[in-house]
Amino acid sequence: MLTEVDLGQMVQLVKVINKISKEGHTPATGGNFSLRTESENSYIISKSGVDKTAFGIEDLILIDEKGEIYPDYQGDGIKTSDETLLHSMIYEETKAGCVLHTHILEGLLCAEKLSSNDEFIMEDLELLKAFSGQTTHETKIVTPLFENHQDMEKLKKEISPRIKGENIYGFILKGHGLYVWGSNITECHRHLDAYTYLFKYYWNMRN
């Protein structure tokens, strides 16, 4: 069912997850990660409850567009994150090929202390050119913010309309974490690296 391209992407995704873990952005078993397969109707996603410091390719499972685990990947204790619906929503509403969800501390602090009108704004910084389509530092990137709760259907309805526009690369669930996406793993990881640096910049500059 998976192609050689899919398997190669899984290896690449594991390397990214290991790097993110070493950077301290997936405390405890936090974070979840996914990628679009070559099939239009399936996705690879990380298992729920796995310690990311020991994450391996065996911790990735195949799901359909409804979030159901394919039979070959089912087993005792194997499940996807409660937030799988948010991943599928991002794929539905954007051209994302990969989604990374982390718990970057400075991102949560910026969302809590340095935001207004349910959005966090980054502007006029050179690293903004790391985001796909940006060719100058003279730009503004808006990251929508949402209250965190456990009703995923409600969250989906709240988030979906606000991520359809241009220059939206991620969103933050307050007190929870950042969701970021890109057309492929490399682009998505670049966006995450940019967010990580920029969050630290803003938090350190204003505090």
Secondary structure, 3 states (H helix, E strand, C coil): CCCHHHHHHHHHHHHHHHHHHHCCCCCCCCCEEEEECCCCCEEEEEECCCCHHHCCHHHEEEEECCCCECHHHCCCCCCECCCHHHHHHHHHHCCCCEEEEECCHHHHHHHHHCCECCEEEEECCHHHHHCCCCCCCCCEEEEEEECCCCCHHHHHHHHHHHHCCCCCCEEEECCCEEEEEECCHHHHHHHHHHHHHHHHHHHHHCC
